[in-house]
């Protein structure tokens, strides 16, 4: 290993931030110094990294002096404020919020799909939305070989995507319901929205706030980000995003229609077997298919239940599951950082 | 009220049977005598009906002597064996299993959609699959006014559809997981299949066994039954069926493509408002949409999240929720019985 880098994690105490720390360690990212940053509220907390106790510091513009790579996951408004400051001080920022994702000058990257887009970066790279990443990772080999005309996805999303407090709410509520005690939803489906609903033993068709067109922001993220990552605005994408009482592991029921003839289920499976970062789990006769509980803690995107549409020979249905904190967030961010290093694209 | 009927319920101690007893009472079905039947295992149990204690009897061919109307919900093989016996003895059978649903000579009925089909019955009427009923009830007004070309549905199904023991398994497992105790799945996803998986805090893409084509029987039920109920084999239907840790209340993410021009979201909502047995719950700005926990114990089918597809002007997405034990099973069976009475179609 040649060069080592000074790395900062902003949002280090959050659900994703914790996974970023673990993932940097696990993937042996060449770190000379790790700086953990957060809001003032979480500053002062102690976190272990490679046998060393690190103290979380409050993030300020000056925090990024001397930082080569900064992984951001502390909310969109904080990214908007501090990412330019970090870039100005020489850092390259991989941002896991929605702040810059649709910005024309900022690459939105899933390394298996569009690592080349990193070449165009101006200091900030956006990490896509969790539910988008796993879907495009699975679809890319199909798109490459047969073209992609249309996508219709319905999601089954885990509560850890809404943060640690949402996970606590789900378990606390589950216990209260089983004890026949009253519940008091405070966070889900959307922390910042007006009303809160029971998530335990329920399925809530709202993730993020509603737009004027009746779609939620989460649904629009899947629609817009897919087109941007695949560099093709003509792909027709529709999404319905639903929150479930699952701790970690987003599942998705996806319908794709390809452009070219010649794809069948066997061919689709072969593409999945050969795809980087994808594991095929598809053997109905032995009840083998991806499950959120199996995907938790794993790096790959798991694909199964591949079926040809009964009326449309170019239409296929499949089920894709991934750990939303890993491939959906922390892992993809670290993989972007690795690709920046490999391509020699870090600002310094 | 003029005529009164001798009614039998087969499967009286099951999740659906219990709802049948309640629903007959609540809807004031004109009963002169109610006979509760079950397997030998459950015979002898006592159940209250209109202040009277009834003893559950073991179902035998002779049990149906003098019975006018028999509601069956005790499994397909029992229906196949006993429904012809009941018919031979003069009863009209409403069967809530999959035994006869695709039989050409047996009507498959959701009264709001095809009550007329009851006229063709020869003693047995099939009650459709729970996940099909709520979807066709919501789609029928759209089909009638604008035609229906294509349907793609992903389901979010409750465990009570798999019976009372599955509900117990879900709660017991949830508690074990929260206590950090080992779990031992025995029933879900499919009681009669080889492997059993964790349902608590998970999403399992298997309901009923797999067919050779990679679809589950549940998925093929939705596909085939929709065409039969709507009397149109040309409607293209695709389904992905998923079991969730929800006690009661199936949710569905549905995409429909209509034949004719001129439908918009406002028009779709108006159709839902005017549809029999349907309640519109659709106000994104106030976070109003159907939820399984709200639908439980209610008779109606709840529809919301209606959106026009962003690429296909004739394509619409919506979210439909209903109590799978009521409209999905017991209520629809009793409504079929009511329609038989109204149309004077009971065998006697």
Interface residues (C-beta under 8 A of the other chain):
Chain A: X150 X152 X154 X156 X171 X174 X175 X178 X189 X193 X194 X195 X197 X198 X201 X202 X203 X204 X205 X206 X210 X213 X214 X215 X223 X236 X237 X238 X240 X242 X244 X245 X246 X247 X251 X253 X255 X265 X284 X285 X286 X287 X289 X290 X291 X292 X293 X304 X305 X306 X307 X308 X309 X310 X311 X312 X315 X317 X319
Chain B: X150 X152 X154 X156 X171 X174 X175 X178 X189 X193 X194 X195 X197 X198 X201 X202 X203 X204 X205 X206 X210 X213 X214 X215 X223 X236 X238 X240 X242 X244 X245 X246 X247 X251 X253 X255 X265 X284 X285 X286 X287 X289 X290 X291 X292 X293 X304 X305 X306 X307 X308 X309 X310 X311 X312 X315 X317 X319
